[in-house]
Amino acid sequence: MRVFITGATGFIGTELVKQLITAGHHVRGLTRSDEGAEQLKAAGADVHHGNIEDLDSLRSGASGMDAVVNLAFNHGDMSNFAQSSQDEIHAIEALGSALQPGKLLVVTSGIGIVGGAPGHVRQESDPAIDSPHMPRRPEQAAHAFAAKGLHVAIVRLPQVHDTRKQGLITWLIETARHKGVSAYVGDGANRWSAAPLQDVAHLYRLALEKTAPGVATYHAVQEQGVPLHDIAMTIAKGLKVPPLSLPAEAAVEHFGPFIGRFAATDMRASSDWTRTTLHWNPTGPSLIEDLSNMTY
């Protein structure tokens, strides 16, 4: 299979490129830098120069491919989340427009942008949030191309982790390092789902190889929910700072407007349908294991 990957030199993309090439697929990776080009060449992938804002580079990169995986999202400046979300939508539209009917478009979504009442364990069949308060809308952008004859796979990510990065928890660690306390909201009983990096990359590979015509939504979830209290206590131990329980009204001030909105949110999710459909059986370390073994 010929696969074009955006975000090919990023956290998940680097591992996915390696796994796809090992499995015998032909990979073309998007990069904006010479360093990224060398990384892709060393992995055995073709290099395609461009970036997520250069829509012409996305269209030319996707042209002639059997599948596209969009992993790119600007996580560097979460104060500009709304603009990054618009850039993602435009990127998906450009990538989808370059694929022929019957080809596969794989987009990345998140457990945190799936609707659900408090305490609800999010399912693959649950819809993404459709609200002006949530500017990120990759699923809605992808569904539009299913109506035009593309096959679509949506991969919803939890906190993806190894001993270097852990999704939103990376920002919790930086906040704890900066402020000298490892905080959680209330009793910290709210939970975030999680999965290890290598297993998440494997799920993307299976989605590329096994997605049937139409639209399929997958949850890359190993652990349904890890309590924020346990996460904060592990960070406190690693950084050698005290833990701190915050009242809900102090979350945004302490964590900032982006992380603050999720700090007290319960983001549990099931992957039962995904595991059965793709025969995906994650076996990597738990979130707490990786947090305990990282170098702070």
N, C-alpha and C positions, 0 to 999 in steps of 0.2 A: 504494500500500500504506500502511496506517495502522500506524505503528511506535511503540511505547513504549520509551524508553531510560532505564535507570537509569545513574547515572554520566555523565549527558548533558553536564555542564559540566566533566568531568575531562579528562585528557590525551588519551585516545583518543576519548572521547565528543564533545568539541568538534569534532574533525575529522570524525567520523562524521555528526553532525547536519548539518554544512555539506554534506558529499557527498550525503547522502540528499535534502536539500531541493533541491539543484542537479539531482538526477536526477528530481525530480518527486514524491517521496514525502511523505506527511503525517506529521510527527513530533510526538510528545508527549514532553517531557523532564521527568525528575524533578529537583527541586532543593529544598534546604532553606533557601536564603537569598534575600534580595531581589536581591542582586548576581547570583546565578545566574539568577533570573527575568528580569532585564534582559538578560543575555547570550543567553538562549534566545529572547526576543522579538526581539532585534536580528538573530538568525540566521533568523527566520521560523518558529520552532517554537512549539507550544502549551506552556504552563507547567502543570506538575502539582506542587503543593507536597507535600512529604513527605520521607522519608529511608529508608535501608535497614533501619533497625530498626522502622519504623512499618509493620507488615505490612498494616494496613487501607489505608494510602495506596498500597501496591504493588498490592493487589488492585483498588482502584478505578482506578488508573492503567492497568492491563492490560485492564480490562473493555472489551469492544467493539473491541479492536484486532486486526489481522491477525497481528501479530508483536510479540514482546518481545525486546529485547536487554539482558541483564544484564551491565553493565560495572562495577557498583559493588562495591568491596571496600575495607575500611579499611586502607590501607597506612601510615597515619600512625604507628601504634604497633606495630611488629613484635614487641615483647615480649608483646603480647596476641594473637598469631597464632591460637591455638586458639579464642579467643572470636570473633575476626573470621571464622574459617572456619565456625563454627556460625551466625553471623549470615548468612553467604552462603547456607548450606544452607536456612535458614528463608526467606530472601528468594526463592530459586528455587522453593521449595514454594508460597509465596504467589502468585508470578507465574504459575506453571503451573496452579494451581487456578482462576485467573480466566480462562484462555483456553478457548475452545470447541474440541472435537475438530476436527482438520484445520488448526488454526492453528499458527504456528511459534514455538517457544521457542529462543532463541539464548543459550547460556551461555558464559562465559569460563573457560578452564582455562589450564594452563601446561605448557610442555615439561618443567619441573623436577619435575612430579608424575606423570610417565609412567615406568613401569617399564622396566628395561633393564640388562643386564649391562655391566660396564666396557668401553668402546670401542664399544658398540652405537650405531648411528645410529637414533634413534627414528623410528618410522613411524606414520602415521595409524591403522593397524590395531592398534598396541600398546595394551594396556589401561592405564588409570590405576592408580597405586599403591593397593593395598587393604591398608592397614596402620594399626594404632593409632598409629604414630609419625608418620603424615601426616594431620592432622585435616582438611585441606582436601579436600572431596569433591564438587565441583560436577558432575562427570560422572555419578557415581552418582545424585545427586539428579535430574539431567535425564533419565537413562534410565528412571526410574520413570514419568515422564509419557509417554514414548513408548508404554509399555504401555497407557496410557489414551487413546490416539488422537491425541496431539499429534505434530506433526513436530518433530524436534529437531536443532539444529546445535550442535556443540561446536567452539569456536575455541580452539586451544592457542597461547598466546603465548610467544615467545622474549623476548630483551631488545629491547623496542620503543624506538626512539631517534629523537631529533632533536638539535638543539644545546642543548636545555634539559634534557631528561631521557633516561635510558637504562636503565630498568628497575632491576634489582639493582645495576647499575654506578653508579647515582646514589649508593647507600650506600657503594660503594668510594671514590668521589670524596670524600664527606664524611669518611670515615675517614682518607683520605690527608691531607686538609686539616687535620684535627684532630690527627693524630699526627705529621705532618711527614715521612712516608715513604709511597710507593706500593707496597703489598705484593702478593705473589702467593705461592702455595704450591709448594714444590719448584722444578721447572724451569718451572712455569707452562704446561705443554704441554696441560693440560685445556682444552677449548673450550666456549664458549657460543654457541648459535645466536642470530641477530639479524635484525631487519627494521626498515625506516624507518617512521615514523608514518603518513605519507600512504598508503603501500602497505597497511599493516595495516587502516586504516579502509576502504580500497577492498575488501579481502577480506571484511570484515563486510558491506559492501553487496552484494557478489556472493553471499554466503551467504544473505542475505535474499531475493534475487531468484531464486536457482537451486536451493536445497536441495529435493530430492525427498522424498516421504513416507518416513517411517522415521527413522533416526538417521544423521547424517553427521558425521564428525570431520575438521576441517581444521587444518593446520599453517601458521601465518602466518610462514613462515620464508623469508627471502631468502638469508642466509648460513648454511650448515650448521653452521659452528663457527669462532669467532674465538678464538685462543689467549689465555688469561688473561695470559700474559707480555706479549703485544703491547698488550693493554688497559692493563695496569699501567704499561708504559713510556710510553704515550701520555698517561696521566694524570700521570705524573711530569714529563713535559716541560711539560704545560699548567700545572701547579701550581708548577713549578720546585722540586721536592723529589726526593730520591734514591729510586730503586727499591730494593726489599728482598725477597729470597727468604726465606720462612718455612718452618720444618719443619711438617709436617701437624699435629702435636700443639699447635702454637701458634696455629692458625687461629681457633679459637673465642675465645680470649683477646684476640686482636688485633681481629677483625672483629665480635665479639659472637655470641651463640648462634644468631641467625637466619642472617645472611650467612655465618657461619663454617661452617655445615653444607653450604653450596653451594660454598665457595671452592675446594675441590679436586675438585669434581664435574665430570665430562665431560657436558655437556648438548647434544650434537650432535643435530640432527633434520633429516629430509628433508621436503620439501614437494612431491615429484614428483606424488603422487596429487592433491593439492590443486590444483596448477597445471593439471593435465590436466582435472580435473573442472569447475573454475570458470573456466578460461581466465584464470587470474591470472598476470600477468607483472610482478613488482615491478621497478621501474626507479630507485628512489631511491638516495641515497648510502649507502655502507657505514658500518658502525659506527665504524671508525677514522676515516673522513672526518668524521663528525659530532663525534666526540670531539676531533679536531684543530682543528675550526672553532668550538668553543664558547668562550664567555667564562668563564674560570675566576675 
